[in-house]
């Protein structure tokens, strides 16, 4: 059972692969993050070479964000370890000559939130109330899993919990005015963890998505906690919410156009419909895993794990009910 859990967590981090524990696909000790301007005062911190690599289906490091207004600044996701959090703080320093006023976690995943304890105490940490509940109950176990996924010597051993100073309730919305920069921190519903927050800039039409949108095609959603239909509903809701010319900054990739979200919705829809057919035809789980195949997704380097070991079983379990 433990091995199964560790395998699931490896995939959760995008570090999957048979030799993952020794050699993660992206190494938090060496990965280079580049600051890309997305709109005036709005930046994404993206792994070097992301556009080319993600097109080949390579899983990438956590993408972060910085929004700078005339009065305040906001960091989106505080990263995994001291090295990566320091990169974020250095970029904020270069842009503002100060420290972040706010930092938001798009989920409890360690690569998006362990840095909470590493940003200044004065930085106001914002997270979903479900994220705080998860961290309060599971932090030590979570750190162990992350250590298993990334291996030792990557600054995970010293991780400390810091939960939100401001908590966003279920279906909630927090509005910030950073000074000429309006920010909405939204809960659109279950998207991967149940404590998923999206950062929307209505003037710039930029959405920071976190893990519910991993990267542009061929990356696919990971139904780590199940909830296929809820996730599909949420991604559809996000798609309906966004104007046609919106930019999405995904959780592990380069900024993309709204149209790229269609792929994720298509994948989940096909996964649901094909799994339904398999169940209707009396397929066992193993048969369903063999039959359900969404064309195009196989180009994702960790498709075998995410699709066959996580998503199809999650869909089967949910639809069988
Ligand atoms: Zn992540």
Boltz pocket constraint, residues with backbone or C-beta under 6 A from the ligand:
constraints:
  - pocket:
      binder: B
      contacts: [[A, 12], [A, 13], [A, 62], [A, 109], [A, 111], [A, 112], [A, 211], [A, 251], [A, 252]]
      max_distance: 6.0
